[in-house]
Amino acid sequence: MSIQSNGIDPDGIRFDGRVAIVTGAGNGLGRGYALELAARGARVVVNDLGGGRDGRGAPDTAETAAETVVAEIRGRGGEAIADGANVTDPAQVAAMVERTLGLWGRIDVLINNAGILRDKSFAKMELEDFRSVVDVHLMGAANVTHAVWPIMRAQGYGRVLMTTSTSGVYGNFGQSNYGAAKAGLVGLMNVLHLEGIRNGIHVNAVAPTAATRMTSDILDETALARLNPDFVTPAALFLVSEQAPSRTVILAGAGTYARLAIVESDGVFLPEGERTPEAVAARFAGIASLDRQHEIDAGLSHVDRILKRAADAAG
């Protein structure tokens, strides 16, 4: 028996027979992902530790946010379990993964969505707050991905989604900790794509702009309405589907979906006798120009490009 979808045709992209873990799924974006995965046939682990958006406060001891989402999924005929593992604790993560395997025998999809905010200008930020945000977003994603990685390799199939942010790729004042973590997740995606693709593991990232507990006090009511978290869900589910690409970042919010690309300029080759700071300054306009640009598929591809250029210049 399928459950009601959130206004999206459930007969296209499906997750029948798939098992998904969604971290930070008790509220906001994660809740939407969990509900829609279940609506499309997945069995879902709804992971959420509880507590406030800054990560402080004891986890809920009564009906947790995760259990509420699970009840909603089950009420619509879906399959789900709640799990309160702290993604920063590898032992708790391992227990969650073992529990999932024991119940359903496989893990096909991982959406790393858990996160906290502790915004403050860098000059005023305590390093503990910097470390805590990086631990949850970056190390938390690494912990859970590392735990499911051998399972996905053995299956020859897996879909992993990182949650990055415009704060990481473009910057936002007062979010040095958050931005550093979110940029790090793009780097993690790039490397895991290269290591996982031969085993059928696709690794992508979504950069959401949505009205959640993270943004509720920095946007006005009109903006919040336009930034319904449900509008991000289509991008996230596509990126963990069988049809998903790999090493792709989709920005999603307010009905706009765009691909993020990291490019480098064609650059300027300086002969050996001209490789000085002054020459770089004099040629900087050409160095920085994106009239000709390259999207590189791996770090070594960049090395190959510049070595070829040097060889061509040498004749």
C-alpha positions as CSV (number, residue, x, y, z in Angstrom):
1,M,0.0,0.0,0.0
2,S,1.5,3.3,-1.0
3,I,1.0,6.5,0.9
4,Q,-0.2,9.9,-0.3
5,S,2.5,11.9,-2.1
6,N,2.9,15.6,-1.5
7,G,1.4,16.7,-4.8
8,I,4.0,15.0,-7.0
9,D,3.2,12.2,-9.3
10,P,4.4,9.0,-7.5
11,D,4.4,6.9,-10.6
12,G,7.6,8.3,-12.1
13,I,10.6,8.2,-9.8
14,R,10.1,5.4,-7.3
15,F,12.0,3.9,-4.4
16,D,10.1,0.6,-4.0
17,G,12.4,-1.9,-2.3
18,R,14.9,0.7,-1.3
19,V,16.0,1.6,2.2
20,A,16.8,5.2,3.0
21,I,18.4,7.0,6.0
22,V,17.7,10.7,6.4
23,T,19.5,12.5,9.1
24,G,18.0,15.6,10.7
25,A,14.6,14.4,9.5
26,G,12.5,15.5,12.5
27,N,11.7,18.9,11.0
28,G,12.0,21.1,8.0
29,L,13.8,19.8,4.9
30,G,14.6,16.4,6.4
31,R,11.0,15.8,7.3
32,G,9.9,16.6,3.8
33,Y,12.5,14.2,2.3
34,A,11.5,11.4,4.6
35,L,7.8,11.8,3.8
36,E,8.3,11.9,0.1
37,L,10.7,9.0,0.0
38,A,8.1,6.9,1.9
39,A,5.4,8.2,-0.4
40,R,7.4,6.7,-3.3
41,G,7.9,3.3,-1.7
42,A,11.1,3.6,0.4
43,R,11.5,2.3,3.9
44,V,12.9,5.2,5.8
45,V,15.0,5.6,8.9
46,V,14.0,9.0,10.3
47,N,17.1,10.1,12.2
48,D,17.0,13.1,14.6
49,L,18.7,13.8,17.9
50,G,16.3,16.5,19.0
51,G,17.3,19.7,20.7
52,G,17.4,23.3,19.4
53,R,18.8,24.6,16.1
54,D,22.1,25.4,17.8
55,G,22.5,21.8,18.9
56,R,22.2,22.7,22.5
57,G,19.6,21.3,24.9
58,A,18.8,17.7,25.8
59,P,17.1,15.5,23.2
60,D,13.4,15.2,23.6
61,T,12.5,12.5,26.1
62,A,8.8,12.2,25.3
63,E,7.4,12.0,21.7
64,T,10.4,13.0,19.6
65,A,10.2,14.9,16.4
66,A,11.5,11.8,14.6
67,E,8.7,9.7,16.1
68,T,6.1,12.2,15.0
69,V,7.4,11.9,11.4
70,V,7.4,8.1,11.6
71,A,3.8,8.2,12.9
72,E,2.8,10.3,10.0
73,I,4.5,8.0,7.5
74,R,2.9,4.9,9.1
75,G,-0.5,6.6,9.3
76,R,-0.4,6.9,5.5
77,G,0.6,3.2,5.0
78,G,4.4,3.6,4.8
79,E,7.3,1.9,6.6
80,A,9.6,3.9,8.8
81,I,11.5,3.8,12.1
82,A,12.8,6.6,14.3
83,D,16.4,6.7,15.4
84,G,18.1,9.2,17.7
85,A,21.7,8.6,16.9
86,N,24.0,11.6,17.2
87,V,25.8,11.9,13.8
88,T,28.9,13.1,15.5
89,D,29.3,9.9,17.5
90,P,30.6,7.0,15.3
91,A,29.4,4.4,17.8
92,Q,25.9,5.6,17.7
93,V,25.9,5.9,13.9
94,A,27.2,2.3,13.7
95,A,24.4,1.1,15.9
96,M,21.8,2.9,13.7
97,V,23.3,1.3,10.6
98,E,23.3,-2.2,12.2
99,R,19.8,-1.8,13.4
100,T,18.7,-0.8,9.9
101,L,20.5,-3.8,8.3
102,G,19.0,-6.1,10.9
103,L,15.5,-4.9,10.1
104,W,15.6,-4.4,6.4
105,G,18.8,-6.0,5.1
106,R,20.2,-3.2,3.0
107,I,20.8,0.5,2.8
108,D,20.4,2.2,-0.6
109,V,20.0,5.9,0.1
110,L,21.6,8.3,2.6
111,I,20.6,11.9,2.8
112,N,23.0,13.8,5.1
113,N,20.8,16.6,6.3
114,A,21.5,17.0,10.0
115,G,22.9,20.4,11.0
116,I,23.1,23.2,13.5
117,L,23.7,26.9,13.4
118,R,25.9,29.0,15.8
119,D,26.2,32.3,13.8
120,K,28.6,35.0,15.0
121,S,31.3,37.1,13.3
122,F,34.6,35.3,13.2
123,A,36.2,37.9,15.5
124,K,33.6,37.2,18.2
125,M,33.2,33.5,17.7
126,E,34.4,31.0,20.2
127,L,36.4,28.2,18.6
128,E,34.2,25.7,20.3
129,D,31.3,27.0,18.4
130,F,33.3,26.8,15.2
131,R,34.3,23.2,15.9
132,S,30.7,22.1,16.9
133,V,29.2,23.3,13.6
134,V,31.9,21.6,11.6
135,D,31.5,18.5,13.6
136,V,27.8,18.2,12.9
137,H,27.7,19.2,9.3
138,L,31.0,17.9,7.9
139,M,32.2,15.2,10.3
140,G,28.6,14.0,10.9
141,A,28.1,13.5,7.1
142,A,31.5,11.7,7.0
143,N,30.6,9.5,9.9
144,V,27.3,8.3,8.5
145,T,28.6,8.0,4.9
146,H,31.6,6.0,6.2
147,A,29.3,3.6,8.0
148,V,27.1,2.9,5.0
149,W,29.9,3.0,2.4
150,P,31.0,-0.7,2.6
151,I,27.3,-1.8,2.5
152,M,26.7,0.2,-0.7
153,R,30.0,-1.1,-2.2
154,A,29.0,-4.7,-1.5
155,Q,25.5,-4.1,-3.0
156,G,27.0,-2.4,-6.1
157,Y,24.5,0.4,-5.6
158,G,24.1,3.5,-3.4
159,R,23.0,7.1,-3.5
160,V,24.5,9.6,-1.1
161,L,23.3,13.2,-0.8
162,M,25.3,15.9,0.9
163,T,23.7,19.2,2.0
164,T,25.8,22.2,1.0
165,S,24.9,25.9,1.1
166,T,25.4,29.1,-0.7
167,S,27.1,30.2,2.6
168,G,29.9,27.7,1.7
169,V,30.3,28.3,-2.0
170,Y,29.6,32.1,-2.0
171,G,29.9,33.2,1.7
172,N,27.6,34.8,4.2
173,F,28.6,37.3,6.9
174,G,28.7,35.7,10.4
175,Q,28.8,32.1,9.1
176,S,32.5,31.2,8.9
177,N,31.9,27.9,10.8
178,Y,28.8,27.0,8.7
179,G,30.4,28.1,5.4
180,A,33.6,26.2,6.1
181,A,31.6,23.0,6.8
182,K,29.4,23.4,3.8
183,A,32.3,24.1,1.4
184,G,34.0,21.0,2.8
185,L,31.0,18.9,1.9
186,V,31.4,19.8,-1.8
187,G,35.0,18.6,-1.5
188,L,33.9,15.4,0.1
189,M,31.3,14.8,-2.6
190,N,33.9,15.4,-5.3
191,V,36.3,12.7,-3.9
192,L,33.6,10.2,-3.0
193,H,32.2,10.4,-6.5
194,L,35.5,9.3,-7.9
195,E,35.9,6.5,-5.4
196,G,32.3,5.3,-5.5
197,I,31.3,5.5,-9.1
198,R,32.8,2.1,-10.1
199,N,30.7,0.4,-7.4
200,G,27.5,2.0,-8.5
201,I,27.5,4.7,-5.8
202,H,26.5,8.1,-6.9
203,V,27.3,11.1,-4.7
204,N,25.6,14.5,-5.1
205,A,24.8,17.6,-3.1
206,V,21.8,19.9,-2.7
207,A,22.1,23.5,-1.8
208,P,18.7,24.4,-0.4
209,T,17.2,27.9,0.3
210,A,14.2,27.2,2.5
211,A,12.1,28.4,5.4
212,T,13.2,26.2,8.3
213,R,14.2,26.6,11.9
214,M,17.5,27.7,10.5
215,T,16.1,30.7,8.7
216,S,12.9,31.6,10.5
217,D,14.2,34.7,12.2
218,I,16.1,36.2,9.3
219,L,13.5,36.4,6.5
220,D,10.1,38.1,6.3
221,E,6.8,36.3,6.0
222,T,6.5,36.7,2.2
223,A,9.9,35.3,1.7
224,L,9.3,32.5,4.0
225,A,6.1,31.5,2.2
226,R,8.0,31.5,-1.1
227,L,10.7,29.4,0.4
228,N,8.6,26.4,1.4
229,P,10.9,23.5,2.2
230,D,8.7,21.2,0.1
231,F,10.1,23.1,-3.0
232,V,13.5,21.6,-2.3
233,T,12.3,18.0,-2.1
234,P,12.1,17.4,-5.9
235,A,15.8,18.2,-6.3
236,A,16.8,16.1,-3.4
237,L,14.8,13.0,-4.4
238,F,16.1,13.3,-8.0
239,L,19.6,13.3,-6.8
240,V,19.1,10.0,-4.8
241,S,17.1,8.3,-7.4
242,E,18.1,5.5,-9.8
243,Q,18.3,8.2,-12.5
244,A,20.6,10.4,-10.5
245,P,23.8,11.8,-12.0
246,S,26.9,11.9,-9.8
247,R,29.1,14.8,-8.6
248,T,26.3,17.2,-9.2
249,V,25.2,20.1,-7.0
250,I,21.7,21.5,-7.4
251,L,20.7,24.8,-5.9
252,A,17.0,24.7,-5.0
253,G,14.6,27.3,-3.5
254,A,11.5,29.3,-4.3
255,G,10.8,27.2,-7.4
256,T,14.2,27.7,-9.0
257,Y,16.5,24.8,-9.6
258,A,20.1,25.4,-10.9
259,R,23.3,23.5,-11.2
260,L,26.4,24.8,-9.4
261,A,29.6,24.5,-11.3
262,I,33.2,25.1,-10.1
263,V,35.2,26.5,-13.0
264,E,38.7,27.8,-13.6
265,S,39.8,30.5,-16.1
266,D,41.9,29.6,-19.0
267,G,44.7,31.4,-17.3
268,V,47.9,33.0,-18.6
269,F,51.1,31.2,-19.2
270,L,54.2,33.1,-18.1
271,P,57.6,32.2,-19.5
272,E,60.1,31.1,-16.9
273,G,61.9,34.4,-16.8
274,E,58.7,36.3,-16.2
275,R,57.3,34.4,-13.2
276,T,57.3,37.3,-10.7
277,P,54.7,38.9,-8.5
278,E,54.9,42.0,-10.7
279,A,54.1,39.9,-13.8
280,V,51.2,38.3,-12.1
281,A,49.9,41.7,-11.1
282,A,50.3,43.1,-14.6
283,R,48.5,40.1,-16.2
284,F,45.9,39.7,-13.5
285,A,43.0,40.8,-15.7
286,G,43.8,38.0,-18.2
287,I,44.4,35.5,-15.4
288,A,41.0,36.3,-13.8
289,S,39.0,36.5,-17.1
290,L,36.3,33.9,-17.5
291,D,35.9,34.5,-21.2
292,R,37.3,31.0,-21.6
293,Q,36.6,28.7,-18.7
294,H,37.1,25.0,-17.9
295,E,35.0,22.7,-15.7
296,I,37.5,20.1,-14.4
297,D,36.4,16.6,-13.5
298,A,39.3,15.8,-11.1
299,G,42.3,17.4,-9.5
300,L,44.7,15.5,-11.7
301,S,42.9,16.7,-14.8
302,H,43.9,20.3,-13.8
303,V,47.5,19.1,-13.4
304,D,47.3,17.5,-16.9
305,R,46.0,20.7,-18.4
306,I,48.7,23.0,-17.0
307,L,51.5,20.5,-17.8
308,K,50.3,20.2,-21.4
309,R,50.3,23.9,-21.6
310,A,53.9,24.1,-20.3
311,A,55.0,21.4,-22.8
312,D,53.3,23.1,-25.7
313,A,55.1,26.4,-24.8
314,A,58.4,24.6,-24.7
315,G,57.9,23.4,-28.2
